[in-house]
Amino acid sequence: MLENDYERLSLGSFIVSETEGHVSVLRPDGDTAAVDLLAQKGFRETIQSLNSTFDLVFLCADNGYAMSLLSALEGQKAFHITLARIRKTKSFTLTQMRSHLPIQGLIYD
């Protein structure tokens, strides 16, 4: 993170919930679920503002939310890493993911 004041730092729709060393964990401000932020007007601008505040921004999603996150990021400059499980992750799912945002890193277990 570029700033030194970590106490209750508010960044648009997010607040810093944890800080360990130079790593900050953000969560939605208020009662909004993280997945609901994807549908908000200005989501892309919010992500861009995070990019100007932090050196690296990781957006993570589990299973069913992964496609929603990829759809929200479609057309954006992003480095897409996918975690897949052998005999669990379907090739169709990977093809769908690639259609939204090219996979530049694939980690499998």
C-alpha positions in Angstrom: 0.0 0.0 0.0 1.3 3.5 -0.8 -0.2 5.3 2.2 0.9 5.0 5.8 -2.4 5.6 7.6 -4.1 2.2 7.9 -6.6 3.0 10.7 -10.1 2.8 9.2 -8.9 3.8 5.8 -11.9 4.2 3.5 -11.5 3.7 -0.2 -14.7 4.3 -2.0 -16.9 1.3 -1.4 -14.2 -0.5 0.7 -12.5 -0.2 4.0 -9.2 -1.8 5.1 -10.2 -4.6 7.4 -6.7 -6.0 8.1 -3.1 -5.0 7.5 -0.1 -7.2 7.9 3.2 -5.7 6.8 2.6 -4.2 3.4 -0.5 -6.2 2.7 -4.0 -4.8 3.2 -7.2 -6.8 3.1 -10.3 -4.8 2.0 -13.9 -5.5 2.6 -17.1 -3.7 1.5 -18.0 -0.7 3.6 -21.3 -1.3 5.4 -23.6 -4.3 5.0 -23.0 -4.7 1.2 -21.9 -8.2 0.2 -18.7 -8.3 -1.8 -20.4 -9.8 -4.9 -23.0 -7.0 -4.9 -20.3 -4.5 -5.6 -19.9 -6.1 -9.1 -23.3 -4.8 -10.1 -22.9 -1.3 -8.8 -22.6 1.6 -11.2 -19.0 2.8 -11.1 -17.5 -0.6 -10.2 -14.7 -0.3 -12.8 -13.9 3.2 -11.6 -13.7 1.9 -8.0 -11.2 -0.7 -9.1 -9.2 1.9 -11.0 -9.0 4.0 -7.8 -7.7 1.0 -5.9 -5.0 0.6 -8.5 -3.9 4.2 -7.9 -3.7 3.6 -4.1 -2.1 0.1 -4.0 0.9 -1.3 -5.8 -1.0 -4.6 -6.6 -4.7 -5.4 -6.3 -5.9 -9.0 -6.2 -9.6 -9.7 -6.7 -10.5 -13.2 -5.7 -13.7 -15.2 -6.2 -14.8 -18.7 -5.4 -16.6 -21.0 -7.9 -20.0 -19.4 -8.8 -18.8 -15.9 -8.3 -15.7 -16.3 -10.5 -17.8 -15.8 -13.8 -19.5 -12.7 -12.3 -16.2 -11.2 -11.4 -14.7 -12.0 -14.8 -17.8 -10.5 -16.5 -17.4 -7.3 -14.5 -13.7 -7.0 -15.4 -14.2 -7.8 -19.1 -12.3 -5.4 -21.3 -10.2 -4.2 -18.4 -6.4 -4.4 -18.2 -6.0 -7.2 -15.7 -3.6 -10.2 -15.1 -5.9 -13.2 -14.8 -4.7 -16.2 -12.8 -7.0 -19.2 -12.4 -6.8 -21.9 -9.8 -8.2 -25.2 -11.2 -8.5 -28.7 -9.8 -7.6 -31.8 -11.8 -10.8 -33.9 -12.4 -12.9 -31.2 -10.8 -12.6 -28.1 -13.0 -14.4 -28.6 -16.4 -12.7 -27.6 -19.6 -16.0 -25.8 -20.5 -15.6 -23.6 -17.4 -12.0 -22.7 -18.4 -13.2 -21.9 -21.9 -16.0 -19.6 -20.5 -13.4 -17.9 -18.2 -11.1 -17.3 -21.2 -13.9 -15.7 -23.2 -14.3 -13.0 -20.6 -10.6 -12.4 -19.8 -7.6 -14.3 -21.2 -6.0 -16.6 -18.6 -2.4 -15.6 -18.1 -1.6 -18.0 -15.3 -3.1 -21.3 -14.4 -2.4 -23.0 -11.1 -3.8 -26.5 -10.7 -3.9 -29.1 -8.0 
